Amino acid sequence: MGNKMKTHKGTKKRFRLSATGKAMHRASGTSHLAKGLTKKRRRNLRGTTSLDAVMEPTIHAALNGYSN
């Protein structure tokens, strides 16, 4: 039997690796009920942001080298 590590599918859906190896993610609080937020807050939540450096090794291990 093989001993390959499998990619964690939940992590694969939520994170992607940048060209420099940083883990990028979408900000929380953008899916629904955003009407209650200020326009400035909604605008600043757009796009992706890099994950904290402390969590990067965990994400790299879960992705197992996979990036979209």
mmCIF file as Biopython writes it, N, C-alpha, C and O atoms, coordinates in Angstrom:
data_model
#
loop_
_atom_site.group_PDB
_atom_site.id
_atom_site.type_symbol
_atom_site.label_atom_id
_atom_site.label_alt_id
_atom_site.label_comp_id
_atom_site.label_asym_id
_atom_site.label_entity_id
_atom_site.label_seq_id
_atom_site.pdbx_PDB_ins_code
_atom_site.Cartn_x
_atom_site.Cartn_y
_atom_site.Cartn_z
_atom_site.occupancy
_atom_site.B_iso_or_equiv
_atom_site.auth_seq_id
_atom_site.auth_asym_id
_atom_site.pdbx_PDB_model_num
ATOM 1   N N  . MET A ? 1  ? 0.829   -1.186 0.000  1.0 0.0 1  A 1 
ATOM 2   C CA . MET A ? 1  ? 0.000   0.000  0.000  1.0 0.0 1  A 1 
ATOM 3   C C  . MET A ? 1  ? 0.872   1.247  0.000  1.0 0.0 1  A 1 
ATOM 4   O O  . MET A ? 1  ? 1.959   1.274  0.577  1.0 0.0 1  A 1 
ATOM 5   N N  . GLY A ? 2  ? 0.366   2.270  -0.660 1.0 0.0 2  A 1 
ATOM 6   C CA . GLY A ? 2  ? 1.122   3.514  -0.753 1.0 0.0 2  A 1 
ATOM 7   C C  . GLY A ? 2  ? 1.048   4.332  0.525  1.0 0.0 2  A 1 
ATOM 8   O O  . GLY A ? 2  ? 0.104   4.201  1.304  1.0 0.0 2  A 1 
ATOM 9   N N  . ASN A ? 3  ? 2.028   5.157  0.730  1.0 0.0 3  A 1 
ATOM 10  C CA . ASN A ? 3  ? 2.064   6.009  1.901  1.0 0.0 3  A 1 
ATOM 11  C C  . ASN A ? 3  ? 1.985   7.484  1.516  1.0 0.0 3  A 1 
ATOM 12  O O  . ASN A ? 3  ? 2.582   8.336  2.173  1.0 0.0 3  A 1 
ATOM 13  N N  . LYS A ? 4  ? 1.245   7.779  0.447  1.0 0.0 4  A 1 
ATOM 14  C CA . LYS A ? 4  ? 1.132   9.159  0.006  1.0 0.0 4  A 1 
ATOM 15  C C  . LYS A ? 4  ? 0.250   9.956  0.958  1.0 0.0 4  A 1 
ATOM 16  O O  . LYS A ? 4  ? -0.731  9.450  1.503  1.0 0.0 4  A 1 
ATOM 17  N N  . MET A ? 5  ? 0.630   11.215 1.142  1.0 0.0 5  A 1 
ATOM 18  C CA . MET A ? 5  ? -0.201  12.127 1.942  1.0 0.0 5  A 1 
ATOM 19  C C  . MET A ? 5  ? -1.293  12.671 1.039  1.0 0.0 5  A 1 
ATOM 20  O O  . MET A ? 5  ? -1.037  13.041 -0.107 1.0 0.0 5  A 1 
ATOM 21  N N  . LYS A ? 6  ? -2.508  12.718 1.559  1.0 0.0 6  A 1 
ATOM 22  C CA . LYS A ? 6  ? -3.618  13.261 0.790  1.0 0.0 6  A 1 
ATOM 23  C C  . LYS A ? 6  ? -3.786  14.741 1.095  1.0 0.0 6  A 1 
ATOM 24  O O  . LYS A ? 6  ? -3.523  15.193 2.210  1.0 0.0 6  A 1 
ATOM 25  N N  . THR A ? 7  ? -4.226  15.492 0.087  1.0 0.0 7  A 1 
ATOM 26  C CA . THR A ? 7  ? -4.515  16.904 0.264  1.0 0.0 7  A 1 
ATOM 27  C C  . THR A ? 7  ? -5.789  17.041 1.076  1.0 0.0 7  A 1 
ATOM 28  O O  . THR A ? 7  ? -6.771  16.346 0.814  1.0 0.0 7  A 1 
ATOM 29  N N  . HIS A ? 8  ? -5.784  17.932 2.059  1.0 0.0 8  A 1 
ATOM 30  C CA . HIS A ? 8  ? -6.981  18.178 2.858  1.0 0.0 8  A 1 
ATOM 31  C C  . HIS A ? 8  ? -7.939  19.045 2.034  1.0 0.0 8  A 1 
ATOM 32  O O  . HIS A ? 8  ? -7.627  20.193 1.715  1.0 0.0 8  A 1 
ATOM 33  N N  . LYS A ? 9  ? -9.101  18.489 1.693  1.0 0.0 9  A 1 
ATOM 34  C CA . LYS A ? 9  ? -10.008 19.144 0.752  1.0 0.0 9  A 1 
ATOM 35  C C  . LYS A ? 9  ? -10.603 20.438 1.309  1.0 0.0 9  A 1 
ATOM 36  O O  . LYS A ? 9  ? -10.832 21.387 0.558  1.0 0.0 9  A 1 
ATOM 37  N N  . GLY A ? 10 ? -10.854 20.483 2.621  1.0 0.0 10 A 1 
ATOM 38  C CA . GLY A ? 10 ? -11.384 21.710 3.213  1.0 0.0 10 A 1 
ATOM 39  C C  . GLY A ? 10 ? -10.386 22.847 3.122  1.0 0.0 10 A 1 
ATOM 40  O O  . GLY A ? 10 ? -10.760 23.993 2.872  1.0 0.0 10 A 1 
ATOM 41  N N  . THR A ? 11 ? -9.114  22.531 3.326  1.0 0.0 11 A 1 
ATOM 42  C CA . THR A ? 11 ? -8.052  23.533 3.225  1.0 0.0 11 A 1 
ATOM 43  C C  . THR A ? 11 ? -7.869  23.968 1.784  1.0 0.0 11 A 1 
ATOM 44  O O  . THR A ? 11 ? -7.634  25.144 1.509  1.0 0.0 11 A 1 
ATOM 45  N N  . LYS A ? 12 ? -7.977  23.028 0.873  1.0 0.0 12 A 1 
ATOM 46  C CA . LYS A ? 12 ? -7.813  23.311 -0.555 1.0 0.0 12 A 1 
ATOM 47  C C  . LYS A ? 12 ? -8.858  24.317 -1.035 1.0 0.0 12 A 1 
ATOM 48  O O  . LYS A ? 12 ? -8.575  25.150 -1.896 1.0 0.0 12 A 1 
ATOM 49  N N  . LYS A ? 13 ? -10.069 24.237 -0.476 1.0 0.0 13 A 1 
ATOM 50  C CA . LYS A ? 13 ? -11.145 25.139 -0.883 1.0 0.0 13 A 1 
ATOM 51  C C  . LYS A ? 13 ? -10.970 26.545 -0.312 1.0 0.0 13 A 1 
ATOM 52  O O  . LYS A ? 13 ? -11.466 27.510 -0.894 1.0 0.0 13 A 1 
ATOM 53  N N  . ARG A ? 14 ? -10.277 26.672 0.811  1.0 0.0 14 A 1 
ATOM 54  C CA . ARG A ? 14 ? -10.221 27.947 1.519  1.0 0.0 14 A 1 
ATOM 55  C C  . ARG A ? 14 ? -8.916  28.711 1.360  1.0 0.0 14 A 1 
ATOM 56  O O  . ARG A ? 14 ? -8.882  29.919 1.592  1.0 0.0 14 A 1 
ATOM 57  N N  . PHE A ? 15 ? -7.843  28.037 0.969  1.0 0.0 15 A 1 
ATOM 58  C CA . PHE A ? 15 ? -6.541  28.692 0.876  1.0 0.0 15 A 1 
ATOM 59  C C  . PHE A ? 15 ? -5.892  28.405 -0.461 1.0 0.0 15 A 1 
ATOM 60  O O  . PHE A ? 15 ? -6.168  27.386 -1.095 1.0 0.0 15 A 1 
ATOM 61  N N  . ARG A ? 16 ? -5.020  29.319 -0.888 1.0 0.0 16 A 1 
ATOM 62  C CA . ARG A ? 16 ? -4.161  29.051 -2.029 1.0 0.0 16 A 1 
ATOM 63  C C  . ARG A ? 16 ? -2.804  29.651 -1.736 1.0 0.0 16 A 1 
ATOM 64  O O  . ARG A ? 16 ? -2.682  30.598 -0.958 1.0 0.0 16 A 1 
ATOM 65  N N  . LEU A ? 17 ? -1.782  29.089 -2.367 1.0 0.0 17 A 1 
ATOM 66  C CA . LEU A ? 17 ? -0.425  29.558 -2.119 1.0 0.0 17 A 1 
ATOM 67  C C  . LEU A ? 17 ? -0.038  30.597 -3.161 1.0 0.0 17 A 1 
ATOM 68  O O  . LEU A ? 17 ? -0.313  30.428 -4.349 1.0 0.0 17 A 1 
ATOM 69  N N  . SER A ? 18 ? 0.595   31.661 -2.718 1.0 0.0 18 A 1 
ATOM 70  C CA . SER A ? 18 ? 1.073   32.680 -3.639 1.0 0.0 18 A 1 
ATOM 71  C C  . SER A ? 18 ? 2.373   32.190 -4.280 1.0 0.0 18 A 1 
ATOM 72  O O  . SER A ? 18 ? 2.893   31.134 -3.921 1.0 0.0 18 A 1 
ATOM 73  N N  . ALA A ? 19 ? 2.882   32.959 -5.216 1.0 0.0 19 A 1 
ATOM 74  C CA . ALA A ? 19 ? 4.115   32.583 -5.914 1.0 0.0 19 A 1 
ATOM 75  C C  . ALA A ? 19 ? 5.304   32.520 -4.957 1.0 0.0 19 A 1 
ATOM 76  O O  . ALA A ? 19 ? 6.244   31.756 -5.177 1.0 0.0 19 A 1 
ATOM 77  N N  . THR A ? 20 ? 5.260   33.319 -3.902 1.0 0.0 20 A 1 
ATOM 78  C CA . THR A ? 20 ? 6.360   33.328 -2.936 1.0 0.0 20 A 1 
ATOM 79  C C  . THR A ? 20 ? 6.145   32.321 -1.814 1.0 0.0 20 A 1 
ATOM 80  O O  . THR A ? 20 ? 6.991   32.184 -0.931 1.0 0.0 20 A 1 
ATOM 81  N N  . GLY A ? 21 ? 5.009   31.611 -1.845 1.0 0.0 21 A 1 
ATOM 82  C CA . GLY A ? 21 ? 4.758   30.569 -0.857 1.0 0.0 21 A 1 
ATOM 83  C C  . GLY A ? 21 ? 3.881   30.983 0.308  1.0 0.0 21 A 1 
ATOM 84  O O  . GLY A ? 21 ? 3.665   30.197 1.230  1.0 0.0 21 A 1 
ATOM 85  N N  . LYS A ? 22 ? 3.372   32.211 0.278  1.0 0.0 22 A 1 
ATOM 86  C CA . LYS A ? 22 ? 2.484   32.649 1.352  1.0 0.0 22 A 1 
ATOM 87  C C  . LYS A ? 22 ? 1.112   32.016 1.176  1.0 0.0 22 A 1 
ATOM 88  O O  . LYS A ? 22 ? 0.674   31.777 0.051  1.0 0.0 22 A 1 
ATOM 89  N N  . ALA A ? 23 ? 0.440   31.746 2.274  1.0 0.0 23 A 1 
ATOM 90  C CA . ALA A ? 23 ? -0.918  31.198 2.226  1.0 0.0 23 A 1 
ATOM 91  C C  . ALA A ? 23 ? -1.896  32.370 2.174  1.0 0.0 23 A 1 
ATOM 92  O O  . ALA A ? 23 ? -1.916  33.208 3.076  1.0 0.0 23 A 1 
ATOM 93  N N  . MET A ? 24 ? -2.702  32.427 1.119  1.0 0.0 24 A 1 
ATOM 94  C CA . MET A ? 24 ? -3.668  33.502 0.927  1.0 0.0 24 A 1 
ATOM 95  C C  . MET A ? 24 ? -5.061  32.985 1.241  1.0 0.0 24 A 1 
ATOM 96  O O  . MET A ? 24 ? -5.378  31.828 0.965  1.0 0.0 24 A 1 
ATOM 97  N N  . HIS A ? 25 ? -5.898  33.850 1.823  1.0 0.0 25 A 1 
ATOM 98  C CA . HIS A ? 25 ? -7.263  33.441 2.156  1.0 0.0 25 A 1 
ATOM 99  C C  . HIS A ? 25 ? -8.215  34.608 1.988  1.0 0.0 25 A 1 
ATOM 100 O O  . HIS A ? 25 ? -7.802  35.766 1.924  1.0 0.0 25 A 1 
ATOM 101 N N  . ARG A ? 26 ? -9.499  34.285 1.916  1.0 0.0 26 A 1 
ATOM 102 C CA . ARG A ? 26 ? -10.529 35.301 1.811  1.0 0.0 26 A 1 
ATOM 103 C C  . ARG A ? 26 ? -10.948 35.728 3.217  1.0 0.0 26 A 1 
ATOM 104 O O  . ARG A ? 26 ? -11.012 34.906 4.131  1.0 0.0 26 A 1 
ATOM 105 N N  . ALA A ? 27 ? -11.229 37.009 3.378  1.0 0.0 27 A 1 
ATOM 106 C CA . ALA A ? 27 ? -11.617 37.522 4.694  1.0 0.0 27 A 1 
ATOM 107 C C  . ALA A ? 27 ? -12.977 36.978 5.096  1.0 0.0 27 A 1 
ATOM 108 O O  . ALA A ? 27 ? -13.844 36.773 4.247  1.0 0.0 27 A 1 
ATOM 109 N N  . SER A ? 28 ? -13.164 36.745 6.382  1.0 0.0 28 A 1 
ATOM 110 C CA . SER A ? 28 ? -14.452 36.258 6.872  1.0 0.0 28 A 1 
ATOM 111 C C  . SER A ? 28 ? -15.445 37.403 6.960  1.0 0.0 28 A 1 
ATOM 112 O O  . SER A ? 28 ? -15.061 38.572 6.991  1.0 0.0 28 A 1 
ATOM 113 N N  . GLY A ? 29 ? -16.723 37.059 6.999  1.0 0.0 29 A 1 
ATOM 114 C CA . GLY A ? 29 ? -17.762 38.063 7.147  1.0 0.0 29 A 1 
ATOM 115 C C  . GLY A ? 29 ? -18.205 38.692 5.853  1.0 0.0 29 A 1 
ATOM 116 O O  . GLY A ? 29 ? -18.762 39.790 5.868  1.0 0.0 29 A 1 
ATOM 117 N N  . THR A ? 30 ? -17.974 38.027 4.712  1.0 0.0 30 A 1 
ATOM 118 C CA . THR A ? 30 ? -18.327 38.618 3.419  1.0 0.0 30 A 1 
ATOM 119 C C  . THR A ? 30 ? -19.454 37.877 2.702  1.0 0.0 30 A 1 
ATOM 120 O O  . THR A ? 30 ? -19.929 38.339 1.665  1.0 0.0 30 A 1 
ATOM 121 N N  . SER A ? 31 ? -19.882 36.752 3.232  1.0 0.0 31 A 1 
ATOM 122 C CA . SER A ? 31 ? -20.837 35.924 2.500  1.0 0.0 31 A 1 
ATOM 123 C C  . SER A ? 31 ? -22.251 36.475 2.529  1.0 0.0 31 A 1 
ATOM 124 O O  . SER A ? 31 ? -22.872 36.643 1.480  1.0 0.0 31 A 1 
ATOM 125 N N  . HIS A ? 32 ? -22.764 36.756 3.709  1.0 0.0 32 A 1 
ATOM 126 C CA . HIS A ? 32 ? -24.128 37.277 3.817  1.0 0.0 32 A 1 
ATOM 127 C C  . HIS A ? 32 ? -24.242 38.141 5.059  1.0 0.0 32 A 1 
ATOM 128 O O  . HIS A ? 32 ? -23.331 38.166 5.887  1.0 0.0 32 A 1 
ATOM 129 N N  . LEU A ? 33 ? -25.349 38.847 5.193  1.0 0.0 33 A 1 
ATOM 130 C CA . LEU A ? 33 ? -25.580 39.795 6.286  1.0 0.0 33 A 1 
ATOM 131 C C  . LEU A ? 33 ? -24.559 40.929 6.297  1.0 0.0 33 A 1 
ATOM 132 O O  . LEU A ? 33 ? -24.295 41.521 7.343  1.0 0.0 33 A 1 
ATOM 133 N N  . ALA A ? 34 ? -23.987 41.227 5.138  1.0 0.0 34 A 1 
ATOM 134 C CA . ALA A ? 34 ? -22.996 42.298 5.049  1.0 0.0 34 A 1 
ATOM 135 C C  . ALA A ? 34 ? -23.659 43.671 5.041  1.0 0.0 34 A 1 
ATOM 136 O O  . ALA A ? 34 ? -22.980 44.692 5.159  1.0 0.0 34 A 1 
ATOM 137 N N  . LYS A ? 35 ? -24.974 43.696 4.903  1.0 0.0 35 A 1 
ATOM 138 C CA . LYS A ? 35 ? -25.719 44.952 4.869  1.0 0.0 35 A 1 
ATOM 139 C C  . LYS A ? 35 ? -25.501 45.746 6.156  1.0 0.0 35 A 1 
ATOM 140 O O  . LYS A ? 35 ? -25.495 46.977 6.135  1.0 0.0 35 A 1 
ATOM 141 N N  . GLY A ? 36 ? -25.324 45.052 7.263  1.0 0.0 36 A 1 
ATOM 142 C CA . GLY A ? 36 ? -25.133 45.716 8.550  1.0 0.0 36 A 1 
ATOM 143 C C  . GLY A ? 36 ? -23.768 46.337 8.726  1.0 0.0 36 A 1 
ATOM 144 O O  . GLY A ? 36 ? -23.561 47.120 9.654  1.0 0.0 36 A 1 
ATOM 145 N N  . LEU A ? 37 ? -22.825 46.005 7.851  1.0 0.0 37 A 1 
ATOM 146 C CA . LEU A ? 37 ? -21.477 46.562 7.950  1.0 0.0 37 A 1 
ATOM 147 C C  . LEU A ? 37 ? -21.415 47.917 7.266  1.0 0.0 37 A 1 
ATOM 148 O O  . LEU A ? 37 ? -22.232 48.217 6.396  1.0 0.0 37 A 1 
ATOM 149 N N  . THR A ? 38 ? -20.465 48.718 7.650  1.0 0.0 38 A 1 
ATOM 150 C CA . THR A ? 38 ? -20.276 49.998 6.970  1.0 0.0 38 A 1 
ATOM 151 C C  . THR A ? 38 ? -19.699 49.747 5.584  1.0 0.0 38 A 1 
ATOM 152 O O  . THR A ? 38 ? -19.104 48.701 5.323  1.0 0.0 38 A 1 
ATOM 153 N N  . LYS A ? 39 ? -19.884 50.714 4.710  1.0 0.0 39 A 1 
ATOM 154 C CA . LYS A ? 39 ? -19.368 50.583 3.342  1.0 0.0 39 A 1 
ATOM 155 C C  . LYS A ? 39 ? -17.837 50.433 3.350  1.0 0.0 39 A 1 
ATOM 156 O O  . LYS A ? 39 ? -17.275 49.675 2.560  1.0 0.0 39 A 1 
ATOM 157 N N  . LYS A ? 40 ? -17.185 51.157 4.244  1.0 0.0 40 A 1 
ATOM 158 C CA . LYS A ? 40 ? -15.733 51.091 4.350  1.0 0.0 40 A 1 
ATOM 159 C C  . LYS A ? 40 ? -15.287 49.685 4.750  1.0 0.0 40 A 1 
ATOM 160 O O  . LYS A ? 40 ? -14.314 49.162 4.206  1.0 0.0 40 A 1 
ATOM 161 N N  . ARG A ? 41 ? -16.001 49.073 5.705  1.0 0.0 41 A 1 
ATOM 162 C CA . ARG A ? 41 ? -15.653 47.723 6.164  1.0 0.0 41 A 1 
ATOM 163 C C  . ARG A ? 41 ? -15.843 46.713 5.044  1.0 0.0 41 A 1 
ATOM 164 O O  . ARG A ? 41 ? -14.996 45.843 4.842  1.0 0.0 41 A 1 
ATOM 165 N N  . ARG A ? 42 ? -16.955 46.821 4.310  1.0 0.0 42 A 1 
ATOM 166 C CA . ARG A ? 42 ? -17.220 45.900 3.188  1.0 0.0 42 A 1 
ATOM 167 C C  . ARG A ? 42 ? -16.155 46.041 2.109  1.0 0.0 42 A 1 
ATOM 168 O O  . ARG A ? 42 ? -15.701 45.050 1.538  1.0 0.0 42 A 1 
ATOM 169 N N  . ARG A ? 43 ? -15.762 47.275 1.836  1.0 0.0 43 A 1 
ATOM 170 C CA . ARG A ? 43 ? -14.751 47.537 0.814  1.0 0.0 43 A 1 
ATOM 171 C C  . ARG A ? 43 ? -13.406 46.941 1.222  1.0 0.0 43 A 1 
ATOM 172 O O  . ARG A ? 43 ? -12.694 46.381 0.388  1.0 0.0 43 A 1 
ATOM 173 N N  . ASN A ? 44 ? -13.062 47.059 2.491  1.0 0.0 44 A 1 
ATOM 174 C CA . ASN A ? 44 ? -11.778 46.549 2.971  1.0 0.0 44 A 1 
ATOM 175 C C  . ASN A ? 44 ? -11.742 45.026 3.089  1.0 0.0 44 A 1 
ATOM 176 O O  . ASN A ? 44 ? -10.662 44.440 3.165  1.0 0.0 44 A 1 
ATOM 177 N N  . LEU A ? 45 ? -12.902 44.380 3.104  1.0 0.0 45 A 1 
ATOM 178 C CA . LEU A ? 45 ? -12.950 42.923 3.187  1.0 0.0 45 A 1 
ATOM 179 C C  . LEU A ? 45 ? -12.814 42.253 1.822  1.0 0.0 45 A 1 
ATOM 180 O O  . LEU A ? 45 ? -12.669 41.033 1.738  1.0 0.0 45 A 1 
ATOM 181 N N  . ARG A ? 46 ? -12.860 43.052 0.746  1.0 0.0 46 A 1 
ATOM 182 C CA . ARG A ? 46 ? -12.736 42.483 -0.595 1.0 0.0 46 A 1 
ATOM 183 C C  . ARG A ? 46 ? -11.339 41.919 -0.831 1.0 0.0 46 A 1 
ATOM 184 O O  . ARG A ? 46 ? -10.377 42.315 -0.174 1.0 0.0 46 A 1 
ATOM 185 N N  . GLY A ? 47 ? -11.245 40.996 -1.770 1.0 0.0 47 A 1 
ATOM 186 C CA . GLY A ? 47 ? -9.947  40.462 -2.150 1.0 0.0 47 A 1 
ATOM 187 C C  . GLY A ? 47 ? -9.429  39.436 -1.164 1.0 0.0 47 A 1 
ATOM 188 O O  . GLY A ? 47 ? -10.170 38.945 -0.312 1.0 0.0 47 A 1 
ATOM 189 N N  . THR A ? 48 ? -8.159  39.120 -1.285 1.0 0.0 48 A 1 
ATOM 190 C CA . THR A ? 48 ? -7.544  38.119 -0.415 1.0 0.0 48 A 1 
ATOM 191 C C  . THR A ? 48 ? -6.439  38.760 0.414  1.0 0.0 48 A 1 
ATOM 192 O O  . THR A ? 48 ? -5.861  39.779 0.036  1.0 0.0 48 A 1 
ATOM 193 N N  . THR A ? 49 ? -6.164  38.139 1.546  1.0 0.0 49 A 1 
ATOM 194 C CA . THR A ? 49 ? -5.090  38.607 2.419  1.0 0.0 49 A 1 
ATOM 195 C C  . THR A ? 49 ? -4.194  37.425 2.772  1.0 0.0 49 A 1 
ATOM 196 O O  . THR A ? 49 ? -4.606  36.269 2.679  1.0 0.0 49 A 1 
ATOM 197 N N  . SER A ? 50 ? -2.983  37.726 3.173  1.0 0.0 50 A 1 
ATOM 198 C CA . SER A ? 50 ? -2.063  36.647 3.521  1.0 0.0 50 A 1 
ATOM 199 C C  . SER A ? 50 ? -2.324  36.184 4.952  1.0 0.0 50 A 1 
ATOM 200 O O  . SER A ? 50 ? -2.692  36.971 5.824  1.0 0.0 50 A 1 
ATOM 201 N N  . LEU A ? 51 ? -2.127  34.910 5.162  1.0 0.0 51 A 1 
ATOM 202 C CA . LEU A ? 51 ? -2.338  34.311 6.475  1.0 0.0 51 A 1 
ATOM 203 C C  . LEU A ? 51 ? -1.149  34.633 7.375  1.0 0.0 51 A 1 
ATOM 204 O O  . LEU A ? 51 ? -0.057  34.917 6.884  1.0 0.0 51 A 1 
ATOM 205 N N  . ASP A ? 52 ? -1.356  34.588 8.675  1.0 0.0 52 A 1 
ATOM 206 C CA . ASP A ? 52 ? -0.288  34.840 9.625  1.0 0.0 52 A 1 
ATOM 207 C C  . ASP A ? 52 ? 0.820   33.794 9.437  1.0 0.0 52 A 1 
ATOM 208 O O  . ASP A ? 52 ? 0.532   32.628 9.168  1.0 0.0 52 A 1 
ATOM 209 N N  . ALA A ? 53 ? 2.059   34.202 9.576  1.0 0.0 53 A 1 
ATOM 210 C CA . ALA A ? 53 ? 3.210   33.332 9.328  1.0 0.0 53 A 1 
ATOM 211 C C  . ALA A ? 53 ? 3.243   32.119 10.258 1.0 0.0 53 A 1 
ATOM 212 O O  . ALA A ? 53 ? 3.810   31.085 9.904  1.0 0.0 53 A 1 
ATOM 213 N N  . VAL A ? 54 ? 2.642   32.236 11.441 1.0 0.0 54 A 1 
ATOM 214 C CA . VAL A ? 54 ? 2.634   31.137 12.405 1.0 0.0 54 A 1 
ATOM 215 C C  . VAL A ? 54 ? 1.835   29.945 11.867 1.0 0.0 54 A 1 
ATOM 216 O O  . VAL A ? 54 ? 2.187   28.794 12.125 1.0 0.0 54 A 1 
ATOM 217 N N  . MET A ? 55 ? 0.769   30.220 11.126 1.0 0.0 55 A 1 
ATOM 218 C CA . MET A ? 55 ? -0.114  29.160 10.621 1.0 0.0 55 A 1 
ATOM 219 C C  . MET A ? 55 ? 0.337   28.573 9.288  1.0 0.0 55 A 1 
ATOM 220 O O  . MET A ? 55 ? -0.178  27.538 8.865  1.0 0.0 55 A 1 
ATOM 221 N N  . GLU A ? 56 ? 1.293   29.221 8.623  1.0 0.0 56 A 1 
ATOM 222 C CA . GLU A ? 56 ? 1.696   28.779 7.282  1.0 0.0 56 A 1 
ATOM 223 C C  . GLU A ? 56 ? 2.206   27.343 7.207  1.0 0.0 56 A 1 
ATOM 224 O O  . GLU A ? 56 ? 1.827   26.638 6.272  1.0 0.0 56 A 1 
ATOM 225 N N  . PRO A ? 57 ? 3.048   26.860 8.140  1.0 0.0 57 A 1 
ATOM 226 C CA . PRO A ? 57 ? 3.495   25.469 8.050  1.0 0.0 57 A 1 
ATOM 227 C C  . PRO A ? 57 ? 2.345   24.465 8.110  1.0 0.0 57 A 1 
ATOM 228 O O  . PRO A ? 57 ? 2.378   23.436 7.435  1.0 0.0 57 A 1 
ATOM 229 N N  . THR A ? 58 ? 1.333   24.765 8.916  1.0 0.0 58 A 1 
ATOM 230 C CA . THR A ? 58 ? 0.167   23.885 9.020  1.0 0.0 58 A 1 
ATOM 231 C C  . THR A ? 58 ? -0.577  23.818 7.697  1.0 0.0 58 A 1 
ATOM 232 O O  . THR A ? 58 ? -0.978  22.740 7.259  1.0 0.0 58 A 1 
ATOM 233 N N  . ILE A ? 59 ? -0.762  24.975 7.058  1.0 0.0 59 A 1 
ATOM 234 C CA . ILE A ? 59 ? -1.478  25.042 5.777  1.0 0.0 59 A 1 
ATOM 235 C C  . ILE A ? 59 ? -0.667  24.335 4.691  1.0 0.0 59 A 1 
ATOM 236 O O  . ILE A ? 59 ? -1.232  23.615 3.868  1.0 0.0 59 A 1 
ATOM 237 N N  . HIS A ? 60 ? 0.633   24.532 4.683  1.0 0.0 60 A 1 
ATOM 238 C CA . HIS A ? 60 ? 1.491   23.866 3.703  1.0 0.0 60 A 1 
ATOM 239 C C  . HIS A ? 60 ? 1.409   22.338 3.841  1.0 0.0 60 A 1 
ATOM 240 O O  . HIS A ? 60 ? 1.381   21.619 2.843  1.0 0.0 60 A 1 
ATOM 241 N N  . ALA A ? 61 ? 1.371   21.864 5.065  1.0 0.0 61 A 1 
ATOM 242 C CA . ALA A ? 61 ? 1.284   20.422 5.299  1.0 0.0 61 A 1 
ATOM 243 C C  . ALA A ? 61 ? -0.068  19.884 4.844  1.0 0.0 61 A 1 
ATOM 244 O O  . ALA A ? 61 ? -0.147  18.804 4.259  1.0 0.0 61 A 1 
ATOM 245 N N  . ALA A ? 62 ? -1.134  20.641 5.115  1.0 0.0 62 A 1 
ATOM 246 C CA . ALA A ? 62 ? -2.482  20.187 4.741  1.0 0.0 62 A 1 
ATOM 247 C C  . ALA A ? 62 ? -2.666  20.223 3.224  1.0 0.0 62 A 1 
ATOM 248 O O  . ALA A ? 62 ? -3.341  19.362 2.659  1.0 0.0 62 A 1 
ATOM 249 N N  . LEU A ? 63 ? -2.067  21.216 2.564  1.0 0.0 63 A 1 
ATOM 250 C CA . LEU A ? 63 ? -2.185  21.316 1.100  1.0 0.0 63 A 1 
ATOM 251 C C  . LEU A ? 63 ? -1.268  20.324 0.408  1.0 0.0 63 A 1 
ATOM 252 O O  . LEU A ? 63 ? -1.519  19.937 -0.733 1.0 0.0 63 A 1 
ATOM 253 N N  . ASN A ? 64 ? -0.208  19.909 1.086  1.0 0.0 64 A 1 
ATOM 254 C CA . ASN A ? 64 ? 0.718   18.925 0.532  1.0 0.0 64 A 1 
ATOM 255 C C  . ASN A ? 64 ? 1.276   19.354 -0.822 1.0 0.0 64 A 1 
ATOM 256 O O  . ASN A ? 64 ? 1.406   18.536 -1.732 1.0 0.0 64 A 1 
ATOM 257 N N  . GLY A ? 65 ? 1.602   20.628 -0.951 1.0 0.0 65 A 1 
ATOM 258 C CA . GLY A ? 65 ? 2.177   21.148 -2.187 1.0 0.0 65 A 1 
ATOM 259 C C  . GLY A ? 65 ? 1.173   21.531 -3.241 1.0 0.0 65 A 1 
ATOM 260 O O  . GLY A ? 65 ? 1.565   22.027 -4.297 1.0 0.0 65 A 1 
ATOM 261 N N  . TYR A ? 66 ? -0.119  21.322 -2.999 1.0 0.0 66 A 1 
ATOM 262 C CA . TYR A ? 66 ? -1.136  21.641 -3.985 1.0 0.0 66 A 1 
ATOM 263 C C  . TYR A ? 66 ? -1.520  23.102 -3.881 1.0 0.0 66 A 1 
ATOM 264 O O  . TYR A ? 66 ? -1.685  23.627 -2.780 1.0 0.0 66 A 1 
ATOM 265 N N  . SER A ? 67 ? -1.662  23.755 -5.009 1.0 0.0 67 A 1 
ATOM 266 C CA . SER A ? 67 ? -2.196  25.108 -5.059 1.0 0.0 67 A 1 
ATOM 267 C C  . SER A ? 67 ? -2.988  25.257 -6.344 1.0 0.0 67 A 1 
ATOM 268 O O  . SER A ? 67 ? -2.589  24.739 -7.387 1.0 0.0 67 A 1 
ATOM 269 N N  . ASN A ? 68 ? -4.128  25.975 -6.274 1.0 0.0 68 A 1 
ATOM 270 C CA . ASN A ? 68 ? -5.024  26.107 -7.430 1.0 0.0 68 A 1 
ATOM 271 C C  . ASN A ? 68 ? -4.266  26.578 -8.629 1.0 0.0 68 A 1 
ATOM 272 O O  . ASN A ? 68 ? -4.848  26.749 -9.700 1.0 0.0 68 A 1 
#
